[in-house]
Amino acid sequence: MPTQPVRLDFQLTNSRHNRPFTADARYLSDGQPKPVVVFVHGFKGFKDWGHFNLLADYFAQQGFVFVKLNLSHNGLVVGGTGDLEDLEAFGRNNFSLELDDIGTLLDSLEQPTITGIPAIETDLTRLALIGHSRGGGLVLLKAAEDPRVQAIATWAGINNINPGWPEELMQQWQQQGVYHVENSRTKQQLPLYYQIVEDYHANRLRLDIPHIVRRKLHKPVLFLHGDQDETVSVQRAHELKNWKPEAELLILPNVTHNFGGAHPWASEELPAEAKQAADATVEFFQRALPSTK
């Protein structure tokens, strides 16, 4: 049996915009259909951040096809530096665009000519999503609207698209048309154009995480969070659990937002915290996505 995962890189286009974006897949090429896990990065994140490639290999070695994507407006450029460089695109991003990008990826999994993954290697009846941070909110929304998704895990996930911006900020943002946030890693001033607020209001029913988790999400879910998360409070995970009592909640002690990772990541080993999260998620998916064979 092969021990080294195959890596396939592929490019996607979304009919809603003309901006290409990339994805990659890892799996052990053994000719057996395997459950498929799609990983969605967070705000200011990207698919090759830090230890994410090691994470992809690890899931592949546990018997999954692991796919991760760069959301189209995350600031990366196809063929570029591999880091945030197109700040104009970053500023034009919004949540409904990201949901549509994830949908484009899910569509591509049904087309081996796009992904390069042989159909024999995938069991798309066992399709799951993992989302980190903002990506955690996205996968909850996507799972509720897409019947192909059978299980979800959020890692340090947000639980509301609207973070409760102060009214004074909202007025200034609307007047100026842009609000900047600092990337603490690169010190870049990242623009957020007011269109993200307008998109939220225009698509509120689609983007209402509290309502959707309570009323429309009828699939197995794992809410996984570190108790020392400095970015998304662990209270968010407890609130998600309250909204969906039948979901599983796992709070990891002494774990921060990035599960021990950083960018760049020089080690050839997963951070211990990330491996702990991965092991718990693998075990959850093995139960939530049972083989029919």
N, C-alpha and C positions, 0 to 999 in steps of 0.2 A: 504494500500500500504506500502511495506517495506520502512524504513527510513535509515537503516544501510546497507551500501554496503557489498556484499560478496567479500572476497578476495581469489583469487586462485593463487597459485604459481606453476610454471612449468619450466621444463628444456628443453633446445634445443641443437641440434647439427647441425653443418654446414658441408656438405660433403667436403668443401674446406680445412677444418682443423679438428683436433681431439680434440679441446678444447671445453668442454661443457660450456654453458652460461645460465643464468636464466632470467625469465620474470615473471610478475605478472599482474593480471587483477582485476579490481574493477567494480562492477555493482550492480544495484538494481534488485533483483530476482523477477520480476513481470510477467514473461512469455510473455513479449512483445518484439518484435524485436527492437533493438536500434542501432543507428549509433555507429561506432567503431572509437576510436581515439587512435593512437599509438604515444607515447612520446619517443623522442630520446635525450639522454643526450649529453653533450658536452665534450670537451677535459678535462681530469682530473676529469670528472664527473662519476656518476653511478646512477642507478635507484632509490636508497633509500637515495640519498643525501638530506640533509637539510629538506626542507618542501615538497619534492616531493610526499610523501605518503599522506599528507593532500591535495595536489593538485589532486591526483588520486581520493580520496574520494569526493572531491568537484565536479569534472566532473561527477562522477557516480551519485551524487545526482541531477545533472542537466539533467539526462536522457541519458547518454552515457555509453558505455562500454569503460573503459579507461585502456589501456595496456601500460606498460613500460618495457624496457629490459635493461640488462647490455650487452653492446657490448662485444664480446667475448674476446677481447684483451685490455680491459680497465684497467687491473691490479688487478681486483678482482678474487677471487678463489671461486668456488662453495663449500659451507660449510666452508668458511674461516672466517676472522674477520669482513667482511662487509665493509672493506676499502681497499685502494690501498696497495697491499702487493707483488704481482708478477710483479716486475719491468722488468724482462726479457720479459714477455708477452707484457707489455706495450710498450717496445721498438720495438717489432716485429709487432705492429699494423700498419695498413695503411688504406687508404680511400676505396679502392675497397673491402677489407675484411669487412669493416663496412657496405658498401652497401649490400654485400652478406648476412651479419648477419640480416639486416633489412628484406631482401627478405625471409630468412628462417622463421623469425617471421610471416611475412604476409602469407606464406604458411601454417604455423601452425594454423592460425586462421580459416582455412577451415577444420581443423581436430579436432573436439571436444575431441577425445580420447587423444590428446596431451595436449591441454590447460585445459581440464576439463570444459570449458564454454559450457553450453547447446546450441545447434544450435538455439533454439527458442528465445534465448536472444539477438542474434546478427543479424543485417542487414548489411551484407558485401557489399551491393551495395552502402552503405553510409559510406565509409572508408576514414578517414582523418589522416594526420600526423602533429605532432607538433615537432619542433626541437629547442633546446636551444643552442645558440652559435655555435660551430662546428656542432652540430646536426642540426642546421638550414640549413647549406649548404648541409648536407647529405639528408635531406628530400626533398629539391628542386631537387636534382639529382635523388633520388629514384622515386619521383612522375613523373618525365619526362620519366622514363624508364619502369614504371609499370602501366599498364592501370587500375589496381584495385583501385589505389589511386584517389580519387575524389576531394580532397581539401587539402590545405596545409597552415599552419601558422608557421612563423619563429619568434622566440623570441630571440632578440639580435643576429641574425644570421650572420655568416660570409658570404661573397659574392665571395670568391676566395679561392680555395684549396692552391694555391701557394701564400704565403704572401709576396713574394718579398725578399727572403733571400739575404743578401749581398754576392757578389761574393767571397770575402775573406772567409766568413763563409762556403760557399758551397765547396770551395777547401779544407779547413781544414776538413770539415765533411766527404768528400769523402775519403781523405787520412787516417783519423783515423777510419772511419766506424761508428762513434757514436758521437752524440751531446747531451749534457745534459741540461735539463730545470729544474728549481726549482719549487717544489710544495710549494707555499707560505703558505699554511695551515699547512702542515706536515713537511716542510723543507727537504723533500726527494729530492734527485737528480735523476730525471727521465730520463732514456736513450731514445733517439730516434735514431734508427739505420738508416743508409743511405738508406736502402731498401725502406723507405717511399718515398724518392725522385725518386728512380728507378721505384716504382710502379706508381707514378704520371705520369712519362713520358711514361710508357708502356700502361697506360690507359687514356691518356690525353683526348681523345674524350669523354670518359665516365665521366670525372671529371672536365670538363671545365664549371664551373658554369656560367660565363658571357654569353658564347655562348648558353648554354642550356636554361637559363632563357629568353634570347632574342628570340630564334628560335624554341625551342622544348617543352616548358612548356605551355600547353594550358588548364590550369585548374585554378579554383579560388584560389587566394593566398592572404594571409594577412601578410604583413611585419610589425612586432611590435617591437619597440625599445625604450629604455629609453634615454632621452636626456643627461643624466649624465653618460652614460656607459663609464667606465674607461678601459674596456678590448677590446671591439669591437666598434669602433667609430660609432656614429649615422650616420655619412656620408655614411657608408656602406648600411644602409637602404635606404637612398635617391638614391644611385646609383642603387640599385635593382629596385626601383620604376621607375627610368629613363629607365632601360632596359625592364621593363614590365609595361607600363603606365596604363594598365587596372587593375592592381593589386590594392589592398587596402593598404594604409600606415597609421599606427597609431604611433605617437611619444608621449610617456608618459612623462610628465614633472617631473623633480626631481627624476627620476628613474635610478638606476644603473644596472650593468650587471646582478646581481643575483636577481633582483626584490625584494629586501628587505630580501632575505633569507641568511642563513649561515649554516654551518655544524659544529657541530650538531645543531638541531633546537629544543629547549625545549618547546616552546609554543604549545598549542593545537589548535591554530588559524593560518590560513594562514597569511603571511605578507600582509599588505594592498596593497603593490605594486603588489604582485603576484596575489591577488584576482582581482585587476583592470585588469591585463593582462588576467586572466582566464575569467572574465565576457565578455571582448571584444571578446575573441576567441570563447566562447560559442555562443554569438550572431552572429558572422560571420559564424560559422559552421551551425547554425540553418537556415541561409539563403542559404548557399552554398550546404547543404545536405538536401534538402526538402524531407519530407516523401511522398512516392507515394501512401499512403493509405488515 
